[in-house]
Amino acid sequence: MACMKKLKEDIIHIKNLFPLSHTCISVTDATLDLVQINFHFPGEATFDVQCNILENYPKTPSIWCTEHEDQIVFSILAQLSEATNNFTLLPQINHLITQYCVLKNLEAPLELSQLISPPVSFEESDEGQGSELSVEEGAISDSDMEEGVDDDDEDEDEDADDEDDFGMFDEMEYDDTEEPSSSVENDANDMNEKDKETLVKLKVKAREDRIRNVPMIGSTTATDRIMKELKDVYKCNSYKNGIFSIELEDENIYKWKIILRCVDNESPLYDDLKKLKETRGEEGIVLKVTFKDDYPMSPPFIYVHTPQINGGYVLGGGAICMELLTTQGWSSAYNMESVILQIAATFVKGKARINFANLSPYNHAKAKAYHEHLSRFHKNTGWYTPPKADG
């Protein structure tokens, strides 16, 4: 297993280059499964970065994570975890340190020039070939390395399943010598910095939860689709023009808070929204959205949270009477931008007015009960389809 022998040598190499006594970077832990690097540049925050090496190394990228909340660090680690080539340890550490120093305007450690060794072709290497580096005192011994060493060809089916998980999180790539691809660059340019930061945090959190065996919220299919919907919304004109905004509740991708800020400017509701902002300082109509595990096969549950609304097909508890939001009228082809805009149009069509006399928000449980009741009712009686002339 030449690749494992090379990994051992690389680990010894980085421990010697960045010992605990180093002035800005130290390798504090290193095994065949995990490498932990401590960053302590003068004048900067001190934090640890972990590299979790998977069993099929170096066929797939290692998973990088940190508890340090810094957008620059998050973005670099996301690139490393989602790389599409050059998965070996030394180039990835070189990329991490180089990018951190460049983006933080820091002087790179001199040892960085000694980090990269000539590439090794693992396909052409036979077991037993390679460097005869001895294990120095204080470095990792061969006996320490034995645990976790398996044949590279084992469990390939399991690895393939792992690669399918969080498919939407595997879009970014990096190359130390090339500029970002035009598609990645265009995607980034279509979003503002805050939204890009949200997506990066979601990607990193998903991978960290996977490493720590945290029970997955929802399902892989639903998570992938919701990530795509969120990304598409961030890039759509309705969102950019301020017609509505989106926040995630408790950083949970399955729970959205939507603020509908603008409707047809010839409707009474438009004037009510202006008055709402002037008198209460509220930005608009707050919609709460919850996605199910089987999304997009079933519709999200959406209700009005605040303010209280009369008419507009808004029922008790804030439930919204729309066929589109029930299993009878839902289609997996619907996208969230269209759903939000359709809700806004339904409010206007139903002549919705804000009830300024009632300041209480709607209740989730009550809205859910009303929604289930109307779904059962219309399942038995059907839905009224207005003439096309009525819109």
Residue pairs with C-beta under 8 A, 6 or more apart in sequence:
1 127
1 149
1 151
1 152
2 120
2 122
2 125
2 126
2 127
2 128
2 129
2 130
3 57
3 58
3 122
3 125
3 152
4 32
4 145
4 149
5 127
5 128
5 130
6 88
6 120
6 122
6 125
6 130
6 131
7 32
7 53
7 57
7 58
7 89
8 32
8 140
8 142
8 145
9 130
9 131
9 133
10 88
10 89
10 90
10 117
11 30
11 31
11 32
11 35
11 89
11 140
12 133
12 135
12 136
12 139
12 140
13 90
13 115
13 117
14 27
14 30
14 35
14 89
14 90
14 93
14 115
15 27
15 30
15 138
15 139
15 140
16 136
16 139
17 111
17 114
17 115
18 25
18 26
18 27
18 37
18 109
18 111
19 26
19 27
20 26
20 28
22 109
22 111
23 42
23 109
24 39
24 40
24 41
24 42
24 106
24 109
25 37
25 38
25 39
25 40
25 41
25 97
25 109
26 37
26 38
26 40
27 35
27 36
27 37
27 38
28 36
28 37
28 38
28 48
29 35
29 36
30 36
30 140
31 140
31 144
31 145
31 147
31 148
32 53
32 145
32 147
32 148
32 149
33 52
33 53
33 148
34 50
34 51
34 52
34 53
35 50
35 51
35 53
35 89
35 93
36 48
36 49
36 50
36 51
37 48
37 49
37 50
37 51
37 93
37 96
38 46
38 47
38 48
38 49
39 45
39 46
39 47
39 48
39 49
39 100
40 46
41 104
41 106
44 104
44 106
45 68
45 70
47 66
47 67
47 68
47 70
47 73
48 66
48 67
48 68
49 64
49 65
49 66
49 68
49 73
49 77
49 96
50 64
50 65
50 66
51 62
51 63
51 64
51 89
51 92
51 93
52 62
52 63
52 64
52 65
52 211
53 62
53 89
54 60
54 62
54 63
54 159
54 162
55 148
55 150
55 154
55 155
55 159
56 152
56 155
56 156
56 159
57 87
58 87
58 88
58 89
58 122
59 87
59 152
59 159
60 87
60 159
60 162
60 163
61 80
61 81
61 82
61 83
61 87
61 92
62 80
62 81
62 87
62 89
62 92
63 81
63 207
63 210
63 211
64 77
64 80
64 81
64 92
64 96
64 207
65 77
65 81
65 204
65 207
65 208
65 211
66 73
66 74
66 77
71 197
71 200
72 100
72 103
72 104
73 100
74 197
74 200
74 201
74 204
75 200
76 95
76 96
76 99
76 100
76 103
77 96
77 204
78 172
78 200
78 203
78 204
79 95
79 99
79 172
79 173
79 174
80 92
80 95
80 96
80 174
81 203
81 204
81 207
82 169
82 170
82 171
82 172
82 173
82 203
83 92
83 173
83 174
84 173
85 173
85 175
86 92
86 175
86 176
88 119
90 115
90 116
90 117
91 116
91 176
93 115
94 112
94 115
94 116
94 176
95 174
95 176
97 108
97 109
97 112
97 115
98 108
98 112
98 176
100 106
101 107
101 108
120 130
135 141
135 142
163 170
164 220
165 210
165 220
166 203
166 206
166 207
166 210
166 220
166 223
166 224
167 220
167 224
168 223
168 224
168 225
168 227
168 228
169 202
169 203
169 206
169 207
169 227
171 184
172 184
173 181
173 184
174 180
179 185
180 188
187 231
187 235
188 196
190 234
190 235
191 199
191 231
191 234
191 235
192 234
195 234
198 230
198 248
199 227
199 230
199 231
199 234
201 251
202 227
202 251
202 253
205 251
206 223
208 214
209 216
210 216
216 223
217 223
217 252
217 253
217 254
218 226
218 253
218 254
218 291
218 292
218 293
218 295
219 293
219 294
221 294
222 254
222 291
222 292
222 293
222 294
222 295
222 296
223 253
225 295
225 296
226 253
226 254
226 291
226 295
227 253
229 335
229 336
230 246
230 253
230 336
232 335
232 336
232 337
233 239
233 246
233 336
233 337
234 246
236 337
238 244
238 337
238 340
238 341
239 245
239 246
239 337
242 261
242 262
243 260
243 261
243 262
243 341
243 344
244 258
244 259
244 260
244 261
244 262
244 284
244 340
244 344
245 258
245 259
245 261
245 283
246 256
246 257
246 258
246 259
247 256
247 257
247 259
248 255
248 256
248 257
249 255
249 256
249 257
253 291
254 290
254 291
255 288
255 289
255 290
255 291
256 288
256 289
256 291
257 286
257 287
257 288
257 289
257 305
258 286
258 287
258 288
258 289
258 340
259 283
259 284
259 285
259 286
259 287
260 284
260 285
260 286
260 287
260 340
260 343
260 344
260 347
261 273
261 283
261 284
262 270
262 273
262 284
262 344
263 269
263 270
263 273
263 344
263 347
263 348
264 270
264 345
264 348
267 348
267 351
268 351
268 353
269 312
269 347
269 348
269 351
269 352
269 353
269 354
272 353
272 354
272 356
273 284
273 285
273 354
275 354
275 356
276 282
276 284
276 307
276 354
276 356
277 283
277 284
279 356
280 307
282 306
282 307
285 304
285 306
285 307
285 309
285 347
286 304
286 305
286 306
286 361
287 302
287 303
287 304
287 305
287 340
287 343
288 302
288 303
288 305
288 364
289 300
289 301
289 302
290 300
290 301
290 302
291 300
292 298
292 300
292 301
296 332
296 334
297 332
298 327
298 330
299 324
299 325
299 326
299 327
299 329
299 330
299 334
300 325
300 336
300 339
301 325
301 368
301 371
302 320
302 325
302 339
302 343
303 317
303 318
303 319
303 320
303 362
303 364
303 367
303 368
303 371
304 314
304 318
304 320
304 362
304 367
305 318
305 361
305 362
305 364
306 361
306 362
307 354
307 355
307 356
307 358
307 359
307 361
308 354
308 355
308 358
308 359
308 360
308 362
309 318
309 347
309 352
309 353
309 354
309 355
310 352
310 353
310 354
310 355
311 350
311 351
311 352
311 353
312 346
312 347
312 348
312 349
312 350
312 351
312 352
312 353
313 320
313 321
313 322
313 346
313 347
313 349
313 350
313 352
314 320
314 321
314 347
314 350
314 352
315 321
315 370
315 374
316 366
316 367
316 370
317 362
317 363
317 365
317 366
317 367
317 368
317 369
317 370
318 362
318 363
318 366
318 367
319 367
319 368
319 370
319 371
319 374
320 343
320 346
320 371
321 374
322 329
322 342
322 343
322 346
323 329
323 378
323 383
324 330
324 334
324 339
324 342
325 339
325 371
326 374
326 375
326 378
326 379
327 375
328 375
328 378
328 379
328 383
329 383
345 391
349 391
